[in-house]
Amino acid sequence: MKELTTNNRIDLVDCLRGFAVCGIIMIHFLEHMNFMTVPKPTALDQGIWDTVFFLGASKMYAIFALLFGFSCYIQHHNQEKRGLDFRPRFAWRMVLLFIWGLIDLLFYNGDILCTYAVLGLFLIPLVKAPDKVLIACAVLLFIQPIEVVYMILGAINPEIAPMNVGLGKYWAMVMTPQAQGTIFDVALANLKAGLQINFGWALEHGRLTQTLFLFITGMILGRKRLFLDEGDNLKFWKKVLIGSVIAFAVFFPMWKLIPGAIENKTVSFSAEILLNMWRNFAMMAFYVSGLTLLYYKTNAHKALHHLAYVGKMSLSCYLIQSIVGAFLFYNWGLGLFRTCGHTVSFLMSLAFLVLLYFFCRWWTTHHRRGPLEEIWSRLTFIGVKKA
């Protein structure tokens, strides 16, 4: 039986993480790193935008969040085998992740690392909780309780407005430096407004509850060893694959039709968020189950393995894309937001991913971890003597 430890990596998980990182980078390049300012799109531009966002938007981050929860379980399990309680050190690890997020925020105002660091703290009291407790928490978060409450309140009192945490002024603070400012202007604006934008947007759009749901689900998958090819695991993933197709076939038309048919703005807004999260989760489950089955049951694992090079260096890749993307599209760099439409931006993302792949492949053949992953690991275990 293969042991689940941080030293004995599961190649499939690195492949899934690499798949998610590649998708995230494509979307970020299309968005011009959260700038959303592009020349008037052609029909081809719009087609590429619609296709990439249909296939990847919110699904790639969902995979990333799922695997974050899985890694959390692996880290605790690995230390527990040595008779150690990893929870205090995991809290410190989240502090370090928040610092990485602040560094990322200097360049890119759409950073997720700070959000993950804060939400990761909620996993600490759940690490040793029984499976039933984890499942109950996951189910509660899956139904998007905030949206359900707003729908109920909106139905009772039509005067209640949809959730609005007032992000307009913060968006204005970061947009002008991106279009006209220096790198220092961008960094200062992002530090002043970036956290408010990220946490506020995530709260308004159900991303906070969804992310925590995915963290917990990833922990459950780790406990059940479901990313290993053993026992009835592949039968489980076949059921997930079939179930995800059925769920998407149900939730997608519901998302398209129901919110628009509701006159109450608050109920309509919350219903759109809730159904959108559900249909995105179904599509994410399709990707994870499909890639898992392809990896273990076909020769596709030889091709999928190439994604693992990127997956092993996901933190490094995430910060690299923020710096490179900001340089390409913001005014302080090449300012390509003025001239690059969706098609060119998409092709640039592919070229960047090719370069990133070769860098990751070269690095991982010479080093056990990515450069930032190595620093993060050493700081996590600072003060611990090696056995």
Secondary structure as UniProt FT lines:
FT   TURN            6..7
FT   HELIX           11..30
FT   TURN            31..35
FT   HELIX           43..56
FT   TURN            57..58
FT   HELIX           59..80
FT   TURN            81..83
FT   HELIX           87..105
FT   TURN            106..107
FT   TURN            109..110
FT   HELIX           113..120
FT   HELIX           121..126
FT   TURN            127..128
FT   HELIX           131..142
FT   HELIX           145..156
FT   TURN            158..159
FT   HELIX           168..180
FT   HELIX           183..204
FT   TURN            205..206
FT   HELIX           207..223
FT   TURN            224..227
FT   TURN            231..232
FT   HELIX           233..261
FT   HELIX           265..297
FT   TURN            299..300
FT   HELIX           301..311
FT   TURN            312..313
FT   HELIX           314..329
FT   TURN            331..334
FT   HELIX           336..338
FT   HELIX           342..366
FT   HELIX           371..380
FT   TURN            381..383
//
